[in-house]
Amino acid sequence: MAALQALKNGLALALVCLLLTSCGFHLKKASNLPDDLKVITLVGDDEKSALFELVEKELIASKVELNQVGKHPELKIHKDRLERQILSLFDNGQVAEYELAYSVSYTLKRPGQKAINQSFELYRNYQDDPDNALAKAKELDLLLSEIRKQASRRIVRELSQL
């Protein structure tokens, strides 16, 4: 009886693996950058910013060598910007909900080619609660950290397509 159950489990596992591979599902890994972008000079308007550091980590995870000198492609991260727009108010007139718009732009310069300017925005809704200001401030910090991580991943992913 145990052998029959083990056989059923094995067949079920094989069927799941077959279905996953046939639908085109692949585990996500670091982005594969073109060969000419395997060595990059990374610069930025604010090289101490959280976004700059996250992009640097993403590039290293993608097996990119960061070089400061030479005739290599240059990736320049421009200053990121966060804007808040009021979405709703409480009955007493205090802000209940914001929309956060996080703007990022960067420039890729390859030797002998025209510079490519890219920009994008990420949006999130954020509910405010004046009674829990400390907790909401911490939640906002976590939300901004996650948006920056997503932006850094997107930059590296877009580089793989340029």
Phi, psi and omega in degrees: 000320180293324179294323178294320178294319178296322178295317178298316179297319178297317178294321178296317179296317178297321179295317178298316178298318179296316179295319180295318180288328181285336180274356178093007180292132175225142175295141181282136177228183179301146182295141177269111180271152177300158183301325181287351177252017178284343174232121185227146168263119182257122177227166180200160175296324178225094184284358176259001183287157179296322180295316179301315180295322179291321177296319178301316179295319179296320178295318178296320178295334178270014177062042176258134177271125179268121185235142182262344182230161176108178181265070180245161174302147181243127174253118180249120177268117179279167182299130177278160185220137177242127178238145177243138176232136181286129178259321181208161181235152170286170179300329182275002176096355178282153182290130179258327185211139177243155165252125179262130176241114182255114184257135180227139173220150180209163180229133175248120178246117175258141179302130177079005180233162178289141179294143179251118177261129179231148174208155177203166178231143174244138183242143174215147172264142184224122179268130181258150177217104183299337180285338179237054187299319182294315179295321180290327176295318178295319178298320178296319177299316178295320179296316179294322177298316179293322178296318179296320177298316179296321179295319180294320177296322181292321178301311181294321178296319179292326177299325181291345181255356181272000000 
